[in-house]
Amino acid sequence: MMPLGELVDRYIALGGEFSKPVALSAFGLSSAETERIFSAYDEDYHISRFFKFSESPDPTVAKFSVNGVASTHIALDPEIQTIL
């Protein structure tokens, strides 16, 4: 499991700022790891409230199943810093 602080750091490195959608595929994980890690964090209410998943209509963008919901991007609220 990737620690939350590492995930947030990687998100900022990829997106440059909070609240900006970043492709889940950009995290450089396998499909299984991406789905497992993001699904696990999505199940935790104290963490998931800062995660905003979305699905691109572009069929060329890699889709992942996050707790059974198709997702291509994630945007993190800056308030996630309060629980790090």
MODELLER restraints for C-alpha pairs under 7 A, 6 or more apart:
rsr = mdl.restraints
at = mdl.atoms
rsr.add(forms.Gaussian(group=physical.xy_distance, feature=features.Distance(at['CA:1:A'], at['CA:37:A']), mean=6.27, stdev=0.5))
rsr.add(forms.Gaussian(group=physical.xy_distance, feature=features.Distance(at['CA:2:A'], at['CA:37:A']), mean=6.98, stdev=0.5))
rsr.add(forms.Gaussian(group=physical.xy_distance, feature=features.Distance(at['CA:5:A'], at['CA:84:A']), mean=6.17, stdev=0.5))
rsr.add(forms.Gaussian(group=physical.xy_distance, feature=features.Distance(at['CA:12:A'], at['CA:18:A']), mean=6.71, stdev=0.5))
rsr.add(forms.Gaussian(group=physical.xy_distance, feature=features.Distance(at['CA:14:A'], at['CA:22:A']), mean=6.99, stdev=0.5))
rsr.add(forms.Gaussian(group=physical.xy_distance, feature=features.Distance(at['CA:15:A'], at['CA:22:A']), mean=5.86, stdev=0.5))
rsr.add(forms.Gaussian(group=physical.xy_distance, feature=features.Distance(at['CA:18:A'], at['CA:75:A']), mean=6.92, stdev=0.5))
rsr.add(forms.Gaussian(group=physical.xy_distance, feature=features.Distance(at['CA:18:A'], at['CA:76:A']), mean=5.63, stdev=0.5))
rsr.add(forms.Gaussian(group=physical.xy_distance, feature=features.Distance(at['CA:18:A'], at['CA:77:A']), mean=5.88, stdev=0.5))
rsr.add(forms.Gaussian(group=physical.xy_distance, feature=features.Distance(at['CA:18:A'], at['CA:78:A']), mean=5.36, stdev=0.5))
rsr.add(forms.Gaussian(group=physical.xy_distance, feature=features.Distance(at['CA:19:A'], at['CA:75:A']), mean=4.93, stdev=0.5))
rsr.add(forms.Gaussian(group=physical.xy_distance, feature=features.Distance(at['CA:19:A'], at['CA:76:A']), mean=5.19, stdev=0.5))
rsr.add(forms.Gaussian(group=physical.xy_distance, feature=features.Distance(at['CA:19:A'], at['CA:77:A']), mean=5.30, stdev=0.5))
rsr.add(forms.Gaussian(group=physical.xy_distance, feature=features.Distance(at['CA:19:A'], at['CA:78:A']), mean=6.89, stdev=0.5))
rsr.add(forms.Gaussian(group=physical.xy_distance, feature=features.Distance(at['CA:20:A'], at['CA:75:A']), mean=5.27, stdev=0.5))
rsr.add(forms.Gaussian(group=physical.xy_distance, feature=features.Distance(at['CA:21:A'], at['CA:73:A']), mean=5.66, stdev=0.5))
rsr.add(forms.Gaussian(group=physical.xy_distance, feature=features.Distance(at['CA:21:A'], at['CA:74:A']), mean=5.20, stdev=0.5))
rsr.add(forms.Gaussian(group=physical.xy_distance, feature=features.Distance(at['CA:21:A'], at['CA:75:A']), mean=4.39, stdev=0.5))
rsr.add(forms.Gaussian(group=physical.xy_distance, feature=features.Distance(at['CA:22:A'], at['CA:73:A']), mean=5.17, stdev=0.5))
rsr.add(forms.Gaussian(group=physical.xy_distance, feature=features.Distance(at['CA:22:A'], at['CA:74:A']), mean=5.40, stdev=0.5))
rsr.add(forms.Gaussian(group=physical.xy_distance, feature=features.Distance(at['CA:22:A'], at['CA:75:A']), mean=6.27, stdev=0.5))
rsr.add(forms.Gaussian(group=physical.xy_distance, feature=features.Distance(at['CA:23:A'], at['CA:72:A']), mean=5.72, stdev=0.5))
rsr.add(forms.Gaussian(group=physical.xy_distance, feature=features.Distance(at['CA:23:A'], at['CA:73:A']), mean=4.23, stdev=0.5))
rsr.add(forms.Gaussian(group=physical.xy_distance, feature=features.Distance(at['CA:23:A'], at['CA:74:A']), mean=6.51, stdev=0.5))
rsr.add(forms.Gaussian(group=physical.xy_distance, feature=features.Distance(at['CA:24:A'], at['CA:72:A']), mean=5.69, stdev=0.5))
rsr.add(forms.Gaussian(group=physical.xy_distance, feature=features.Distance(at['CA:24:A'], at['CA:73:A']), mean=5.14, stdev=0.5))
rsr.add(forms.Gaussian(group=physical.xy_distance, feature=features.Distance(at['CA:24:A'], at['CA:74:A']), mean=6.50, stdev=0.5))
rsr.add(forms.Gaussian(group=physical.xy_distance, feature=features.Distance(at['CA:25:A'], at['CA:62:A']), mean=6.51, stdev=0.5))
rsr.add(forms.Gaussian(group=physical.xy_distance, feature=features.Distance(at['CA:31:A'], at['CA:64:A']), mean=6.96, stdev=0.5))
rsr.add(forms.Gaussian(group=physical.xy_distance, feature=features.Distance(at['CA:35:A'], at['CA:64:A']), mean=6.15, stdev=0.5))
rsr.add(forms.Gaussian(group=physical.xy_distance, feature=features.Distance(at['CA:35:A'], at['CA:65:A']), mean=5.85, stdev=0.5))
rsr.add(forms.Gaussian(group=physical.xy_distance, feature=features.Distance(at['CA:35:A'], at['CA:66:A']), mean=5.50, stdev=0.5))
rsr.add(forms.Gaussian(group=physical.xy_distance, feature=features.Distance(at['CA:38:A'], at['CA:66:A']), mean=6.26, stdev=0.5))
rsr.add(forms.Gaussian(group=physical.xy_distance, feature=features.Distance(at['CA:39:A'], at['CA:66:A']), mean=4.82, stdev=0.5))
rsr.add(forms.Gaussian(group=physical.xy_distance, feature=features.Distance(at['CA:39:A'], at['CA:67:A']), mean=5.16, stdev=0.5))
rsr.add(forms.Gaussian(group=physical.xy_distance, feature=features.Distance(at['CA:41:A'], at['CA:47:A']), mean=6.22, stdev=0.5))
rsr.add(forms.Gaussian(group=physical.xy_distance, feature=features.Distance(at['CA:41:A'], at['CA:48:A']), mean=6.06, stdev=0.5))
rsr.add(forms.Gaussian(group=physical.xy_distance, feature=features.Distance(at['CA:42:A'], at['CA:48:A']), mean=4.58, stdev=0.5))
rsr.add(forms.Gaussian(group=physical.xy_distance, feature=features.Distance(at['CA:50:A'], at['CA:76:A']), mean=5.64, stdev=0.5))
rsr.add(forms.Gaussian(group=physical.xy_distance, feature=features.Distance(at['CA:50:A'], at['CA:77:A']), mean=5.02, stdev=0.5))
rsr.add(forms.Gaussian(group=physical.xy_distance, feature=features.Distance(at['CA:50:A'], at['CA:79:A']), mean=6.97, stdev=0.5))
rsr.add(forms.Gaussian(group=physical.xy_distance, feature=features.Distance(at['CA:50:A'], at['CA:80:A']), mean=5.71, stdev=0.5))
rsr.add(forms.Gaussian(group=physical.xy_distance, feature=features.Distance(at['CA:51:A'], at['CA:74:A']), mean=6.64, stdev=0.5))
rsr.add(forms.Gaussian(group=physical.xy_distance, feature=features.Distance(at['CA:51:A'], at['CA:75:A']), mean=6.12, stdev=0.5))
rsr.add(forms.Gaussian(group=physical.xy_distance, feature=features.Distance(at['CA:51:A'], at['CA:76:A']), mean=5.02, stdev=0.5))
rsr.add(forms.Gaussian(group=physical.xy_distance, feature=features.Distance(at['CA:51:A'], at['CA:77:A']), mean=6.67, stdev=0.5))
rsr.add(forms.Gaussian(group=physical.xy_distance, feature=features.Distance(at['CA:52:A'], at['CA:74:A']), mean=5.50, stdev=0.5))
rsr.add(forms.Gaussian(group=physical.xy_distance, feature=features.Distance(at['CA:52:A'], at['CA:75:A']), mean=5.06, stdev=0.5))
rsr.add(forms.Gaussian(group=physical.xy_distance, feature=features.Distance(at['CA:52:A'], at['CA:76:A']), mean=6.22, stdev=0.5))
rsr.add(forms.Gaussian(group=physical.xy_distance, feature=features.Distance(at['CA:53:A'], at['CA:71:A']), mean=6.07, stdev=0.5))
rsr.add(forms.Gaussian(group=physical.xy_distance, feature=features.Distance(at['CA:53:A'], at['CA:73:A']), mean=5.69, stdev=0.5))
rsr.add(forms.Gaussian(group=physical.xy_distance, feature=features.Distance(at['CA:53:A'], at['CA:74:A']), mean=4.49, stdev=0.5))
rsr.add(forms.Gaussian(group=physical.xy_distance, feature=features.Distance(at['CA:53:A'], at['CA:75:A']), mean=6.49, stdev=0.5))
rsr.add(forms.Gaussian(group=physical.xy_distance, feature=features.Distance(at['CA:54:A'], at['CA:71:A']), mean=5.36, stdev=0.5))
rsr.add(forms.Gaussian(group=physical.xy_distance, feature=features.Distance(at['CA:54:A'], at['CA:72:A']), mean=6.06, stdev=0.5))
rsr.add(forms.Gaussian(group=physical.xy_distance, feature=features.Distance(at['CA:54:A'], at['CA:73:A']), mean=5.23, stdev=0.5))
rsr.add(forms.Gaussian(group=physical.xy_distance, feature=features.Distance(at['CA:54:A'], at['CA:74:A']), mean=6.28, stdev=0.5))
rsr.add(forms.Gaussian(group=physical.xy_distance, feature=features.Distance(at['CA:55:A'], at['CA:70:A']), mean=6.54, stdev=0.5))
rsr.add(forms.Gaussian(group=physical.xy_distance, feature=features.Distance(at['CA:55:A'], at['CA:71:A']), mean=4.61, stdev=0.5))
rsr.add(forms.Gaussian(group=physical.xy_distance, feature=features.Distance(at['CA:55:A'], at['CA:72:A']), mean=4.80, stdev=0.5))
rsr.add(forms.Gaussian(group=physical.xy_distance, feature=features.Distance(at['CA:55:A'], at['CA:73:A']), mean=6.26, stdev=0.5))
rsr.add(forms.Gaussian(group=physical.xy_distance, feature=features.Distance(at['CA:56:A'], at['CA:72:A']), mean=6.02, stdev=0.5))
rsr.add(forms.Gaussian(group=physical.xy_distance, feature=features.Distance(at['CA:61:A'], at['CA:72:A']), mean=6.76, stdev=0.5))
rsr.add(forms.Gaussian(group=physical.xy_distance, feature=features.Distance(at['CA:62:A'], at['CA:72:A']), mean=6.12, stdev=0.5))
rsr.add(forms.Gaussian(group=physical.xy_distance, feature=features.Distance(at['CA:63:A'], at['CA:70:A']), mean=6.12, stdev=0.5))
rsr.add(forms.Gaussian(group=physical.xy_distance, feature=features.Distance(at['CA:63:A'], at['CA:71:A']), mean=5.53, stdev=0.5))
rsr.add(forms.Gaussian(group=physical.xy_distance, feature=features.Distance(at['CA:63:A'], at['CA:72:A']), mean=4.83, stdev=0.5))
rsr.add(forms.Gaussian(group=physical.xy_distance, feature=features.Distance(at['CA:64:A'], at['CA:70:A']), mean=5.55, stdev=0.5))
rsr.add(forms.Gaussian(group=physical.xy_distance, feature=features.Distance(at['CA:64:A'], at['CA:71:A']), mean=5.28, stdev=0.5))
rsr.add(forms.Gaussian(group=physical.xy_distance, feature=features.Distance(at['CA:64:A'], at['CA:72:A']), mean=6.18, stdev=0.5))
rsr.add(forms.Gaussian(group=physical.xy_distance, feature=features.Distance(at['CA:65:A'], at['CA:71:A']), mean=6.16, stdev=0.5))
